[in-house]
Amino acid sequence: MTDEQILTITGQLWRQNGGAAFTMEQLAAATGVSRATLYRRFGSREAILQRLAAEQTIEAEELSRPDVPTRILQAARSIFSRYGFVGVTIEQIAQEAGVGPATIYRHFGSREGLIEKFVQLSRPRELLRTFTSGQPRDLEADLVMLATTMLEFVQENPALLRVMLFEGQGSEVLREQMRSTQERTASRLAAYLAEQMAMGNLERHDPFELALSFMGMLFGLSFVGPHSYNRPLADPHASAQLVTRIFLNGLAQPQLRQQLQQMEKLR
């Protein structure tokens, strides 16, 4: 099979599957050419798509469009932010995403499956996965980065917290999913803090309690302040730096800190 024939089939596959579902395995099956041969002739999936754009088999704009599942999740975020989770329909999300309801069911299985995937893709959890175990890291930089991500996530997804705090009726399954997700996030952060204790970077305390304390300060700034005290979160990064400084060092001046340490030794 010639390169031109492979590119033609690739373009058909791209449009049919919306990009996300297009894999080298699918292309190999569609063309009857082994993956090894495809990699040898084109280099990568991205290289094939660039060839398509260069030869105008596919419009360059199409390459920059989000794939179908991503468009659906972006539409879900927009709908959830406007209306919350309870009562939102697949049809509303499909209309926002510019796809048919059947497309959402094909990618996510059900309304609950879509919501679960949306919750699972919480950026703080994804960031925590990048903190390599056992490797030297900049603790302060890590926590500032994580805190900034968490604060921005709450800003962009207020509907998630509304579900946890206010939408009790008719959303028990979703609330349980949210609780499970939050627990995994706290557990990942606790595991990271435990590693930092083992490396001598933090005093030894219950790592899960420390994780909850860190997340609690962020919750106060990102949700309690804006909703209860008309204190909007103006600069997530600056607030993240403040929380991290309090968490790592406290606000006591060095002289007072020394006095507290002496008092602790006398106990």
Steps between C-alpha positions, in 0.01 A plus 500: 500500500636841402547792737221687322256214557596484868451875533156478338390231744651698788295805405184290493586349837572844650163641394311189597642474852555863582872466563500356852406147399749496213795284601782336311337165575180616329693633205690174465172306501338735249792496256623144547848640565682405818566759770873445459474585132290809571751626755788429262337683208347795684669523838196559723127565510568873524728485197224335298256773598752767406534333160124513464497871577796571274340319207161660574331164544381639831465866594766630737221649715365151561826396665467778757140413588452307823419135445142384553532377862683820595230714336235306690682547832547871430131530423417309817709744704312793349158342563585384852630846590172656389250248633679270745494123457153397610250504215749572221430279199717337239306695238604834654866399501479360147354825370774701671770270355352495152460122493211257520397332827603165352858627471510574872363156583756340268792672674382500862231233525250701704433834664656367820804379305549847353476665842738246651756564225461874547569467872792260445677749274538746785829676426634487857495120492667495160772734629560286809568204272794689353676528837754223450538272801838478664656778295639826646251779445452864595235465772398866504477520122295180488252624759464842338435333166247262654327775697476723193350214301246423773395863538460545125306175477248617763467832319429325171275226641275649769231245414713222648498657845132588473429129457708410804346765724151578382359249252418222744165394359512272197877501466615235749691298240676810369580619851657163573710529183612845609589382850699212356686733264580747777622220724735374230634852448562541873659156515737582214600824668545318834725243330708781351531674838597169664783465247615852585500405871705191425753717316524735800329794332199514734444437868329169567124529543201306373539557123128470432421766760762725341345441158156592632643810670662617177185435297287666768685830470451489124130428544466801729658735248332360189148430625421628850649846438326569166162347599468602866706817539503659155875445479561389142819314417688760298839333446510118540878486472558764768249327728674167433831653606340631821345164591826319428698744713257459791503124458878464487616776733209644694468872560691519828811714502827308557526611866147382583556180307807427709302564820228261386760237420652540848158465661442185297824348630397567861174313468 
